[in-house]
Amino acid sequence: MTERPETFLAHLRSAAVGVLERFPAELRPEIYALSFRVWRVDDDDRRPYVAVGYNTQTQYERERDPDDDGEARWNYAYWLLEGFETLGNVPEDPVGSRVYEEEVRSLGVWYDGEFDLDRLLDDEDVAARAALLRAHFCDAGIDLARHLHADGVIERVLGRPLPVVVFDMARPGWEAHATRAANPPALIEDFTAWLRAAGEI
């Protein structure tokens, strides 16, 4: 029987190590950045997950043009996005689902009933809870990246420190804040330079 972690963060921190260790060995030398893609099942903030993935030099070379200013290297729209393991309140992560739901219920931000966009738009209480759920999970994704850096997990598993780009495709621009919060500044100098050149910061 799987031991139940005390917090959702503890679960993410433990489970992510296994995800990184399952990255294909032949691709590891090519990986130049990790990707934490935050999303939700059916756009329901009670069903969030993070897809823990990466981008490779080969993918970058495939997408870049001769005048590329870093767009293909750092904009997730050009990255590998499919086929990565997910952690959160999803069937693929039964332990995480259980711990996540218990935690947000104890925080008082869960709401019951089927997901309904009209309800979300019309009910201020539901809208406020959904916003809190989203913030809670996004903070967890940032914390996970910081922890993997601080504990040396990325360097141990992949052989060197690598930046983690944290993003949510429903929140354009948020990746600038999230990625800067998730990484040591020296590790994302190229990413930050690209943001600056693009006028994002």
N, C-alpha and C positions, 0 to 999 in steps of 0.2 A: 504494500500500500504506500502511495506517495505521501511523504510528509507534507503537512499543510503549512505554508509559510505564514508568518505573523501579519505581514502587510503585503499589499499589492506590489509596492516597490521592491520588497525583498524577493517576491516571485520573479519580477522582471529581471532583476540583477542576476539571479541564479539561472533562469531559463536562457537568458541571452548568451551566456557563456557556451552552452551547448549549441546554440544556433551558429555562433561564430566558428566553433570547432567543426561543424559540419559543412562549412564552405569548402568547395572543391579544392583539393591540394594543388592541382595543376593551375588554378586561376589565382591563387594567393599572391604570387609575385607581381601579377598584373593589376591588382586592386590598388587604386590610389585614394579612394574615399569610401567610407561606409554611408549607407543611406538608411534613415529612419523615416519611412513613409507612414504618416499618421492618417487613418481613415476610419470610417464607420460602416458597419453592415447596414445596408438600406438607408443610409444617412441618419441613422438613429444614434443619438449621442449616448444612449445606454449600452451600445454595442461597439465600443471603440477597439481599435487594434493598431499595432505598429508592425509594419513589414520590415524586417531587419535584413537589409541587402547591401549591395555595393555597386560601384561602377568600375569599369576596367579601362586600361589604356587602349585596348583594342576597340572598345565601344566609342571612346572619345575620338580616336583616329578615324573611325568610320563616319562619325557625325560632323566633324569639324570641316571648315573650309579654309582656304589659304589665308584669309584675312581674319580668322577667328580671334576674338579678343578675350577669350575665356568663357564665352557663352556656352559652347558645347561641353566644356570641361566642368562647369559649375551649375548650369541650369538643369534641374532635374528633368525637364521636358525632353532632354536628349539622352537620358540615362536608361539603363536596364531597370525595369520596374516590376516585371512579372516573375512569378515562380519562386518567390522568397517566402520563408517561414514567417508566420504571424503570431504575435503574442497579444493577449488582451481578452476581451469578452467575446470570444469566437469559439466555434466547435473544435477547432484545431488546438485549442489551449484550454482543456477542461479545468485544470487546476487554477489557472489565471482567471477564468470566467467565474468560478465559485468565489475566489478571494476578492475579486474586483467588486462583484455585486454585494457581497457582505460588507465590504468597506464603504461603498458609496451609500448604501442603505444606512449604515451607522452614522454617516456624516449628515444624513437627512436630505440628500439631494436626489435620491432616486424617485421616480414616479411610476405608477402602474398603468396598465392599459396598452392597447395597440399603438404603434407609432402612427401619427396622423399629422401631416404637415399643416392642415387647417387648424387643428387643435394647438399646435406649436405656435402658430401665428396669432391665434385669437386668445389664448389663455396665458396671462402674464406670469402666473406661477409656474406653469410648465416651461415657458420660455426661459425663465430665470434658472430653473433647475437644469435645463439643457445646457445653458451657458456655463454653469458651474461644473457640470459633468465634463464638458469639453475642456475647460481650463484645468481641471484636475488631471485629466489624461495627458494633455499636452505638457504639463509640468512634469509628469512621470516620465515622458519620453526624453525630456531634457535632462532630468536627473539620471536616467539610465546611461546616457552618453557620458555624463560627467563621472559617474561611478566607474564605468569601464576604462576611462582614462586614468582615474586616480588609483585604481587597483592594478593597473598595468595589464589588464586582460587583453586589450587589443594588441599591445606590443608582444605579449607572450604568445598569443595564438597566431598572429599574422606576421610576426617577426620584426615589426617596427610600429611606431605610433602612426596612426592615420586619422585624418579629420572625419567627423561624423556630420553629415548634412541632414538636419532635421526639418521636415517640411510637411505641410498639409495642403493638398491641391485646392481645397475649398477656401484657403486663407492666403491669397497671393501676397507676397511680401513678408509674411510671418517668418519664413525661413531665415531671413536676415537676422532677426532678433534671436530666434531659437538656436540657430547654428553658432552664433557668437556666444550665447549663454552656455552652450553645451561643450565647448572646446577651449583648451588653452589658446591664448591669442597667437602664439608663435606658430601653432599648427595650422591656422587658417589664414595666414597672411595673404596667400594667393586668392582665396575666396573673398576676403575682405577687400582686396584691391579691385577685384572684379565688381563687387557691389558698389564700390566708390565710383568706378569708371562708368557704371550703369546709372548712377544717380540714386541708388537705393539707400545710401547712407550719407 
